[in-house]
Structure formats: structure tokens, C-alpha cells
Amino acid sequence: MSNSEFCQLDVLEENGEFLLVLEEVRDSWINRNISYDIQEVCRNAREDFERFYQSMPSVPEEYEDAREKAAYVNWSSIVNKLGLLKRDAMFMSKNWMCNVWSWDHCFNALALAYHNPKEAWNQFMIMFDHQSETGRIPDSINDSIIIDNYCKPPIHGWTLRRLKKIMKLDMEQLEEAYEKLSRWTLWWLNYRDQDGDGLCEYTHGNDSGWDNSTPFRMLPPVTLPDLAAFLIIQMEELSVLAEQTGRRADSVLWKERSESMLSRMQEKLFDGGRPKALQTVTGKEVENNSLLLYLPVVLGKKLPEEIRGYLTEQLKSDKFLTEFGLATESPSSELYEADGYWRGPIWAPSTMLLADGLWECGEEDFVRDITHRFCKAVQQSGCAENFDALTGAGLRDRAYTWTASVMLVMAHEYLG
């Protein structure tokens, strides 16, 4: 239907009423002469949604309306396994982002983990069903298409760490996680360290998930501290997994790699606590006012006090903080755009990653504050893909699942 310029429906009226049934057909339609009771169909759908809604993380009463809307966005985006989808999946949206992207799915897995652990694990692992021989995972998938032209940042170790705090994993899951995550991490180490300096780089803005953000205003590849931070956490988590699965030598190796990258990141990508973006080939600093460079706060107290203090101070200032949360480009920047995708609007994933690190740094009050601000945007404008940083208006796709999931998890964890 998405490619049709014109569609005509013929219906047969009976006593002034008609029942119209739309069926999705993979091959050829067969008239099965099924009789539908519209009241029963609606009742079953309501009951199914109510079960799902009640399984979502609890939130303070003031955000219960937002919780119900978030639950509906997520519930309505779940599809059965079919074709290239080897597991039941939650799409990013049923509007037009009808795919699973390889970092979006992590946040949805977290929202499911509290009371739907099987579904959460499937959502977390679904991209790894199409992992390449080299260890790379696709950019996105749906039932009929795999997109490989980009990738997304390796936040999967961070996600697994959070999942383990919410749900219990058995040995089979630990083994699966170790095998998949180790190959994914080695792909970055083997294929994304062009200059051999011990730090990986992004070859395109899309690979970072922050497609058009200002650190990519110069010709990539670009070496950024957020990528190092994600890999440090992922290798640290692999060290834990290796120990849990009896791979003691691997555990030591991953720990050494993690510590080495942490040291290299501090040495090359920070200057007096200030994070830097470097054009990989020339070594030139890319001037920018992007929130992306502050994501290393996700490392929490693993960061030296000087770096931790600088990042926290800037995040708490009016450089990024607005009425509705943390803008992805400073509103004072000449490159700020109200609807500039990653050049201004507030996004769910950046909010949650920063909140997690700030909480680990002991900034509980500030995390509660930005959680309230983000929930206010959702309460006001729904689960939009992103939000105008100054007005809170919803932008782009207006019913996006990672926004719903982040609101649910953050309100539950930080305000519950």
C-alpha cells in the first residue's frame, strides 16, 4: 500500500452498515470466508493492551497518563516474527520508521525487562541474528530488508549491564551474550581504528546515531570520546561475562583492553577536562557545541574527578539545559536549529545515557530534575521522535518507541 498512488475500496452495505476487514497478504489472497465480530475483536484488543499496559514499569501518579500513552505506542508497534525477523519485534514506529534500528532496540528491551523478560531478551538480541562473519550487526532490519550501509554505536554492553540489574539471565543467555558481544566489539577494534592509535572512530555521522550533529561538520572519520566510553563499558562487561562463563584468560584480556582505552581516551580526547572531537586523518579539532561530546559521563566514577567535574558543570549550566531537558546542540550555538534533528532538539537516548552516568556520579537531584523535564515534554507532546528544546513541541515521527521506553524507565527508576 505504501507505493500505491491510488486505492479504491468497494464495500457492500447491509441495513445501513458494513464491516470492512483489511488483511496483509504475503503472496496471494484466499477467501477463507471468515466471519468477524467487531465487538469481540475490539474487546480482545482492549484486553491485550490492558495486559501490556499493566506490565510496563510503574511511574509516579502525575505521569500515569503519559505512561498509558507510552504503553500504547510500544504495544501498537509490536509485530510477530516473519521473514527476516527471527523473533517477535518492536518496531521504532508504526508511522514510517517501521524498522528495528541497532541502538533503538536497546532502550525498548529495557522497558520490557521488568515484567516481560523473554520479550526483552528477544528485543535485545534481535539484531545479532544477522551478525556478519566479521562481527558487525546491521544498521536496521524489518521482515523483508536488511540495511548494512551504516551501523550504530556499541551501547549493547551498557544495555546488558542494565538488563542484568532488572532481570535474571541464565547461563545460556550469558553464553549467547558473550559470543555476540565479543564479536561485535572486535569488529570495532579490528575495522574502525584507521590510524592505529588505540581509539576507534566513526566513518559517518549516521554510525554514531547522531546523524547530522556538529562534530561531523568536517570530513570524517572523526574520533569522539562517546565511542570510546561505550567500548570501555562493553569490554568491561565482556570481562565480567567471561568470568561468569569460565573464560578466565579472556576476562583478564578484556579488562586490560578496557583500561587501556580508558587511559588513551583521557590522554587524547580531553583537555583540562574538556572533551574534544578530532578529525582522524589530520588530527585537527572539530569545533562544535554538541551534547554528543558529553556522553562519556556514562562512565560515572571511572572518570577522573577533573573530567567528571567539567562534564557535570557544563551539563547543569544553561549551555544545554532548557525547560524540557538537555538540547543536543547548545541553543547559544550559531549552528542550533529548533528542528535540526541532532542540532538542537531533545532526544530520549541522549537523555537516558547522560542520566545514567550522572546518577553514578552522585548527581541524583539533577537526574530527577531532567527526568521531570523530559516527562513534561512527553506529557505535553506525546512520544515524539524528538522535541523542540525551547518549546517542548513534538517533532518528526510523532509516536516513537524509544521515547516511550525511555520515559517509562527513567520515571520508574529515578522518580519512583
NORWOTA-V233708 format. One record per backbone hydrogen bond with DSSP energy under -1.0 kcal/mol. CO is the residue of the C=O (numbers start at 1). NH is the residue of the N-H. Records with the same first field share a line. If there is no record, write none. Layout:
BEGIN
CO=NH + NH
END
This chain:
BEGIN
1=4
14=17
17=14
30=32
37=41
38=42
39=43
40=44
41=45
42=46
43=47
44=48
45=49
46=50
47=51
48=52
49=53
50=54
53=56
60=63
61=64
63=67
64=68
65=69
66=70
67=71
68=72
69=73
70=74
71=75
72=76
74=77
75=78
77=91
79=89
82=85
89=79
92=401
96=98
97=93 + 99
99=92
100=141
101=105
104=108
105=109
106=110
107=111
108=112
109=113
112=116
116=120
117=121
118=122
119=123
120=124
121=125
122=126
125=128
127=130
128=131
132=135
136=132
139=102
140=147
141=100
143=84
145=142
147=139 + 140
153=155
155=159
156=160
157=161
158=162
159=163
160=164
163=166 + 167
170=174
171=175
172=176
173=177
174=178
175=179
176=180
177=181
178=182
179=183
180=184
181=185
182=186
183=187
184=188
185=189
186=190
187=191
188=192
192=201
193=196
202=222
204=207
205=208
206=209
210=213
213=216
214=217
221=280
222=202
223=278
224=228
225=229
226=230
227=231
228=232
229=233
230=234
231=235
232=236
233=237
234=238
235=239
236=240
237=241
238=242
239=243
240=244
241=245
242=247
243=246
247=251
248=252
249=253
250=254
251=255
252=256
253=257
254=258
255=259
256=260
257=261
258=262
259=263
260=264
261=265
262=266
263=267
264=268
265=269
269=276
271=274
274=271
277=286
278=223
279=283
284=279
289=330
291=294
292=295
294=297
295=298
296=299
297=300
299=302
300=303
304=308
305=309
306=310
307=311
308=312
309=313
310=314
311=315
312=316
317=321
320=327
322=325
325=322
328=291
330=333
333=336
337=340
340=343
343=337
345=328
346=387
347=351
348=352
349=353
350=354
351=355
352=356
353=357
354=358
355=359
356=360
357=361
358=363
359=362
363=367
364=368
365=369
366=370
367=371
368=372
369=373
370=374
371=375
372=376
373=377
374=378
375=379
376=380
377=381
378=382
382=384
383=400
386=395
387=346
388=392
393=388
395=386
397=385
400=404
401=405
402=406
403=407
404=408
405=409
406=410
407=411
408=412
409=413
410=414
411=415
END
